Amino acid sequence: MVEQAQALPPQARQLADEVVAAERAETAGRMSAPSAPTRTSWRTFIGRFLCVIVPVVIWFAPLNLDSTIKHALAIASFMIIAWITEALAHALTGLIGCFLFWALRVVKFDVAFGGFADETPWFLFGAILFGMMATKSGLARRLAYLVMLRVGNTYSRLLLGLILSDFLLTFLVPSGIARVVIMAAIAIGLVDAFGLGIGSNVGRGMFIILTYTAGIFDKMVIAGAASITARGLIEKVGHVEVLWSKWFLGYLPCSLATIFFAWRLTLWLFPPEKPGLPGGAEHLRTELRKMGPWTGLEKKALMLMLIAIGFWLTDMVHHVSPAVIGLGVGLFAVLPRVGVLDIEDLKRLNYLPVFFVAAAVSMGQVLASTKALDLLTNVMFAWMEPLMTNIYSSTLVLYWTAFIYHFFLASEVSMLGTSIPLLMNFATTHGFDPLALGMIWTFASGGKIFVYQSAVMIVGYSYGYFDGRDMLRIGLSLTVIESILLLLVVPFYWPLIGI
C-alpha cells in the first residue's frame, strides 16, 4: 500500500487533501459564509447562553411531569439549542449530551450511548470510506470528465454534464462537500476555458447548480449523512424496514425530473455570455491526459463500489442491511494488498460526523425510553393531524412543514435527528405509514433557500461565483418544483412499488 500511495497521481492526492480539509473545517465549525462573521459570533454567544439557562430552568421547573421525563427534556434542550445555534461543534455537543444522560442518571449507559451501538453511524463510516476511495484513487474526477466529454461542449451541454456527474457521483462519493470540491475543480477550468470568471453567468450557473444538486441528490439516494441518519431513525423508532433499493426506486422519477428541471431552470436564470465553447472538449481531453491511463487503484475502487451498489440494488431479495454492505466493502478496501486505502488514510479520516450521528440517534433512544418522546410529539405534531385528511394534503403539509423547520437548524443531520423520532412516534400513534412520512420529511430537508442551511452550500458559496440572491432564486424555484413532483409520485407511483 505504501507503494500505491507513492504512485498516486499528484492531482488525485491534492484533491483528496482538499476534500478532507474542507470536511474537517466544516465539522469543526470554522467554515462560515465570508460575509457574516459578526452574525455568527452573536449567534454563538446567544446560543451558549441559552444552552445553560434553558436546561437549568427545565430541570428545576415545577412542572407536572415525572422527574425522569423532565431531566431528559432538559438535557435534550441543551443538545437541540446547541445544534440550532452552533454554539459548540456538533459532535462535541452530542458527546456532552450523552455523557449527561448517563452521569446524571437519567438513563443507564447502554441507553445514553445506545446510538454508538446502532448501525446508523457505522453505515456513515462506511460511506466516508467510499468517498475516500473515490477521491484518493482519482476515480471520481475521471468519471466526471468522461461523462462531460460524452455530453458535449456547449454551455447547455456542459451544464447538463455537471448535473449528471453530480448525480452519478452520489453513489460513489456519499459526501456533498466532497462532491462540490471535486466538481468545482472541473467547473473552474471550464469557466476559464470560456474566457470568463467570477460574476459571469456561466460561472454563476455552473457553481450554483453543482452546489445545490449536491445537497439534494443524497436525499433521493441513501448516501449522505442526512439520509443515512434518517434511515436509521425510521427503522429504530418507526419499527419498519427501510430498503436501500426501495428508497432509490421511490425517488428515481424525482431524480430524473430534477436533473431535467435543474438544467432548464439554470439555463433560463443564467443565460451564457458565450453559448459555445469550441475548446471545451479539448480542455476535458487535456485533463484526462494529465491523469494518465486507468490505474490499479481506480480499477479496484470501481470494482468494490460496483459490488456494493449491486448488493444495495438487490436488497429486496437478500434483505442484507445496507449498513452491513457499506461498512463491509469499506473495511475490505483498507485490507493490505487487496484494498485501495491504508492505515494512514484511516488516520486522516474525520470521525466527528460519525460521533455526531451516533449522538443524535442516542438522544432519540433516550427520549423514547423515558417517554419524553410522547410529550414532545403531542406538542410539535398534534396540530398537523386535522390537516392531513388525504394523501395530497398530507404530502404538502409534511413537505412544507419540514422545509420551514429547516430554517431553524443549520445542519440537515440536526434537523432530521431532532425531528424524525417525533415524526415516527406521531406516525405510529396516529395510524400513518412511518416509511412514507419519513421519506417525505427527509426529502424536504434538501430544499434550501439560504446558504447557512447547509455546509454543502457554504462550501460552494465560498468559491465566490454566486451570491445569496442567486441561491434564493434557484432554491425557491426548485423547492416548489420538488413539492409538485412529490404530489405526483407519492399517490400514484409509490403504491406501485409497495410504499
Disulfide bonds with the S-S distance in Angstrom:
none
